Amino acid sequence: MIRSRLAGGLVPYTAGEQPVEKTIKLNTNENPYPPSPAVYRALGAFDAEKYRLYPDPTALSLRRAIAGYEGVGEENVFVGNGSDEVLSLAYAAFFGGEDKPVIFADVTYSFYEVFGSLYGVRYREVPLLPDFRLDVRGMAALAGEACGCVFANPNAPTSLAEEREDLLALVRAYAGKAVIADEAYADFSHVPSLVPDTEEYPNLLVVKTFSKSRSLAGARCGYAVGDKALIDALRTVKNCFNSYPVNAVTAAVAEAAVRDGAYFRECVSRIKSTRGSLVKSLRGLGFDVPDSDANFVFASHPEAGGAELQSALRKRGIVVRRFDRPRIADRLRITVGTEEDVSALIVALRETLGSRI
């Protein structure tokens, strides 16, 4: 029997449950609204004859659309199969082969740890502050002994965003070393994207996704914006794995989504409005809920554990996410759904808590 050298030593990322039965699905931070009508038109106009050919390995048309939206040059944009693939390639490009660790928070997107293990990259976790904020100063203080840094803003699963100037101070601390800003949820935040700052800071790589605010989780498309040298490094690593990562249909629908700014802004606005209603309702039931900057909230109740609440909701056909980890095991990460979804959630929680409210 052939045994992999990774067997027993690599713990993969655990994706959120994808229930087969009909549920109110509030566990994987998908957009509750359909993609832009422009996406439907792009699908209808797609010539299936093109499927016999390989797609453009550089996804040039999509990159140009993203560059126009972000206000950068096409040479400053890289695209891949979801932001997870882009992050993975960034680890290989900028952190692989280093003896020094990459720095990230102890409570954050768990793929950062997985990528470190996969690529043999040492990593050091910096504990969040007691209020679940990133310890930006603590992370900056480790720059001299690190090979780079990665953070999510807003952070997942906490939903909290750090201010731009604090994050740029962190980027400056890591001058000459790659800093990856994972902005998967940035479109829902009051904090501006760091994309415009990539022009001033050649070590800053901003990674984004079409899965959340653009309603294209099923298409699998993400991108990075940064200095040309960083983008070229990503492209080199990509071509060592797969020269054609973004399929032709995905490129077409992603480009259509980028170009429909009005629909994008409308969806984001609706989600932010519902988020406010959700936070208010949860607090009315006694939940502790930080002020969210994402399309989800991170809630706990003083009278009920996270496992109990998650199980009770599941029995009522509502799926939420819980992470069985120190400090956060009693918190639920709840995606902002439609107004109807939120109403059903609050009713179910009220019934579950009963006299404990």
C-alpha positions in Angstrom: 0.0 0.0 0.0 1.4 3.4 -1.0 1.2 5.9 1.9 1.2 9.7 1.2 3.8 11.7 3.1 0.9 14.0 4.1 -1.3 11.2 5.6 -2.0 12.0 9.2 -0.2 15.3 9.2 -2.4 17.6 7.1 -5.7 18.8 8.4 -7.8 20.2 5.5 -10.2 23.1 5.6 -13.7 22.2 6.6 -16.3 23.8 4.4 -19.7 24.8 5.7 -22.6 22.3 5.4 -24.4 22.2 2.1 -27.7 20.7 3.0 -29.6 18.7 0.4 -33.0 19.3 1.9 -34.8 22.7 1.8 -33.5 24.9 4.6 -32.9 28.5 5.5 -29.2 28.4 4.7 -27.3 31.0 6.8 -24.0 29.2 7.3 -21.7 29.9 4.4 -22.1 33.7 3.8 -23.6 33.4 0.3 -25.5 36.3 -1.1 -29.3 35.8 -0.5 -30.1 37.5 -3.8 -29.5 36.2 -7.4 -26.7 37.4 -9.6 -27.0 40.5 -11.8 -29.5 40.2 -14.7 -26.4 40.9 -16.8 -25.1 37.5 -15.7 -28.2 35.8 -17.1 -27.7 37.6 -20.4 -24.1 36.6 -20.5 -25.0 33.0 -20.0 -27.7 33.1 -22.7 -25.3 34.7 -25.1 -22.4 32.3 -24.4 -21.4 30.3 -27.5 -21.1 26.6 -26.4 -18.8 26.1 -29.4 -16.1 27.9 -27.4 -16.1 25.0 -25.0 -13.9 22.9 -27.3 -11.1 25.5 -26.9 -9.0 26.3 -24.0 -9.9 29.7 -22.3 -7.7 32.7 -22.4 -4.9 31.7 -19.9 -4.7 35.4 -18.7 -8.4 36.1 -18.7 -7.6 39.4 -20.3 -11.1 40.7 -20.9 -12.1 40.0 -17.3 -8.9 41.5 -16.0 -9.6 44.6 -18.0 -13.1 44.9 -16.5 -11.7 44.4 -13.0 -8.9 46.9 -13.6 -11.5 49.5 -14.8 -13.6 48.9 -11.7 -10.6 49.1 -9.3 -8.9 52.0 -11.0 -5.7 50.1 -11.7 -3.9 48.8 -14.8 -4.6 45.3 -16.2 -1.1 44.3 -15.4 -2.0 44.8 -11.7 -4.8 42.2 -11.7 -4.6 38.5 -11.3 -7.6 36.1 -11.5 -8.1 32.6 -10.2 -10.7 30.0 -9.2 -12.1 31.8 -6.2 -10.1 33.8 -3.7 -9.0 30.6 -2.0 -7.0 29.6 -5.0 -5.5 33.1 -5.3 -4.5 32.9 -1.6 -3.0 29.5 -2.1 -0.9 30.6 -5.0 0.2 33.7 -3.0 1.4 31.4 -0.2 3.5 29.4 -2.7 4.8 32.6 -4.4 5.7 34.7 -1.3 6.0 32.5 1.7 7.2 29.1 0.4 10.8 28.1 1.2 11.2 30.6 4.0 12.5 29.6 7.4 10.7 32.6 9.0 6.9 32.3 9.8 4.0 34.0 8.2 2.0 36.0 10.7 -1.8 35.9 11.1 -4.4 36.1 13.8 -5.4 33.1 16.0 -9.1 33.5 15.2 -9.4 34.2 11.5 -10.1 32.4 8.2 -8.8 28.8 8.9 -7.5 28.3 5.4 -4.4 30.5 6.3 -3.3 27.7 8.7 -4.2 25.0 6.1 -2.1 26.7 3.4 0.8 26.9 5.8 0.7 23.2 6.5 0.2 22.3 2.9 3.2 24.3 1.6 5.4 23.7 4.6 5.3 27.3 5.6 5.9 28.0 9.3 3.2 30.3 10.8 2.7 32.2 14.0 -0.7 33.1 15.3 -1.2 36.4 17.2 -4.2 36.2 19.6 -7.0 38.6 19.0 -7.6 41.3 21.6 -10.3 40.6 24.2 -12.8 42.5 22.1 -12.0 40.3 19.1 -10.1 43.0 17.3 -6.9 42.2 15.4 -3.8 43.0 17.5 -2.4 45.1 14.7 0.5 46.4 16.9 1.4 42.9 18.0 1.4 41.7 14.4 3.6 44.6 13.4 6.0 44.0 16.2 6.8 40.6 14.7 7.7 41.9 11.3 11.5 41.5 11.8 11.2 37.8 12.5 8.5 37.0 9.9 8.5 36.3 6.2 5.2 38.1 5.7 1.7 38.7 7.0 -1.9 37.9 6.0 -5.1 39.3 7.5 -8.8 39.4 6.6 -10.5 42.7 6.8 -13.3 42.5 7.8 -12.1 39.5 9.7 -13.9 36.1 9.6 -15.6 34.8 11.6 -15.6 37.9 13.9 -17.2 40.3 11.3 -15.0 43.2 12.6 -13.0 45.6 10.4 -9.9 47.5 11.3 -9.4 51.1 10.2 -7.4 51.8 7.1 -4.6 53.7 8.7 -3.9 51.0 11.3 -3.7 48.4 8.5 -1.3 50.6 6.5 0.9 50.9 9.5 1.1 47.1 9.5 1.9 47.1 5.7 4.7 49.6 6.4 6.1 47.5 9.2 6.5 44.6 6.7 8.2 46.7 4.0 10.0 44.4 1.6 7.8 41.4 2.7 4.5 40.5 1.2 1.4 41.5 3.1 -1.9 39.9 1.9 -5.1 41.7 2.7 -8.0 39.3 2.3 -11.0 41.5 1.5 -13.6 38.9 0.8 -16.2 40.9 2.8 -14.9 44.4 2.2 -17.8 45.5 0.0 -20.0 45.4 3.1 -17.6 47.4 5.3 -17.4 51.1 6.2 -13.6 50.8 5.8 -12.5 51.6 2.3 -10.6 48.9 0.3 -6.9 49.0 0.4 -6.7 48.6 -3.4 -5.8 52.3 -4.0 -2.9 51.9 -1.6 -1.3 49.1 -3.7 0.2 51.9 -5.9 2.1 53.3 -2.9 3.0 50.0 -1.2 4.6 47.4 -3.6 4.5 44.7 -0.9 0.7 44.9 -0.5 -1.5 42.4 -2.3 -5.3 42.7 -2.0 -7.4 39.6 -2.6 -11.1 39.8 -3.4 -13.9 37.4 -4.4 -17.0 37.3 -6.6 -18.7 34.8 -4.2 -20.2 37.3 -1.7 -21.2 40.7 -2.9 -21.5 39.6 -6.6 -23.6 36.4 -5.9 -21.3 34.2 -7.9 -20.2 31.6 -5.3 -21.0 28.8 -7.7 -18.9 30.3 -10.5 -15.6 30.2 -8.5 -13.8 33.4 -9.3 -11.5 35.6 -7.3 -8.8 38.1 -8.0 -5.8 39.9 -6.6 -4.7 43.5 -7.1 -1.1 44.6 -6.5 2.2 45.7 -7.8 3.1 44.2 -11.2 6.0 42.3 -9.6 3.6 40.6 -7.2 1.1 39.8 -10.0 3.9 38.4 -12.2 5.0 36.2 -9.4 1.4 34.9 -9.0 1.2 34.2 -12.7 4.5 32.3 -12.7 3.3 30.1 -9.8 -0.1 29.6 -11.4 1.5 28.4 -14.6 3.3 25.8 -12.6 -0.1 24.4 -11.5 -2.6 25.1 -14.2 -2.3 27.5 -17.1 -6.0 27.8 -17.6 -7.6 28.2 -14.2 -10.6 30.4 -15.0 -13.0 28.7 -17.4 -14.7 30.5 -20.3 -18.2 30.7 -18.8 -16.9 31.9 -15.4 -14.9 34.6 -17.1 -17.9 35.8 -19.1 -20.3 35.9 -16.1 -17.8 37.5 -13.8 -17.1 40.2 -16.3 -20.9 40.9 -16.7 -21.2 41.1 -12.9 -18.3 43.6 -12.7 -19.9 45.8 -15.3 -23.3 46.0 -13.6 -22.4 48.4 -10.9 -25.9 49.5 -10.2 -27.2 46.0 -9.3 -24.1 45.4 -7.2 -24.7 48.6 -5.2 -28.4 47.7 -4.7 -27.6 44.2 -3.4 -24.9 45.5 -1.0 -27.3 48.2 0.3 -30.1 45.7 0.9 -27.8 43.3 2.8 -26.4 46.1 5.0 -29.9 47.2 5.8 -31.0 43.7 6.7 -27.8 43.3 8.8 -28.9 46.3 10.9 -32.3 44.7 11.5 -30.7 41.4 12.4 -28.3 42.9 14.9 -31.0 44.9 16.5 -33.3 41.9 16.8 -30.6 39.6 18.2 -29.6 42.2 20.8 -33.3 42.4 21.7 -33.2 38.7 22.6 -30.1 39.2 24.8 -27.4 38.2 22.3 -24.0 39.8 22.4 -23.4 40.9 18.8 -20.4 43.0 17.7 -21.0 45.7 15.2 -20.6 43.8 11.9 -18.8 45.1 8.8 -19.5 41.9 6.9 -22.5 40.0 5.4 -22.7 37.9 8.6 -22.9 38.5 12.4 -21.0 36.7 15.2 -23.4 36.2 18.1 -23.5 34.5 21.5 -26.1 34.3 24.3 -25.3 34.3 28.0 -28.0 31.7 28.7 -27.4 29.2 25.9 -24.4 27.6 24.4 -23.5 27.7 20.8 -23.9 24.0 20.2 -27.4 24.0 21.8 -28.5 26.9 19.7 -27.1 25.5 16.5 -28.8 22.2 17.0 -32.1 23.8 17.9 -32.0 25.9 14.8 -31.1 22.9 12.6 -34.1 21.0 13.9 -36.2 24.0 12.7 -34.7 23.9 9.3 -32.2 26.8 9.8 -28.5 26.2 9.3 -25.9 28.4 10.9 -22.1 28.0 11.4 -20.3 27.3 14.7 -16.5 26.8 15.1 -15.6 24.4 17.9 -12.5 26.3 18.9 -11.3 28.0 22.1 -12.8 31.5 22.8 -15.5 31.2 20.1 -17.2 27.8 20.6 -20.3 29.5 22.0 -20.7 31.9 19.2 -22.7 31.4 16.0 -21.7 32.9 12.7 -25.0 33.8 11.0 -25.2 34.9 7.4 -27.4 37.9 6.6 -30.2 36.4 4.6 -33.4 38.0 3.2 -35.7 39.9 5.5 -37.9 36.7 5.5 -34.9 34.6 6.5 -34.1 36.9 9.4 -37.7 37.0 10.6 -37.8 33.1 10.6 -34.5 33.0 12.5 -35.6 35.4 15.2 -38.9 33.5 15.7 -36.9 30.2 16.0 -34.4 31.7 18.5 -37.3 33.2 20.6 -38.9 29.8 20.7 -35.6 28.1 21.6 -34.7 30.5 24.4 -38.2 30.7 25.8 -38.1 31.9 29.4 -34.4 32.6 29.3 -34.9 35.8 27.4 
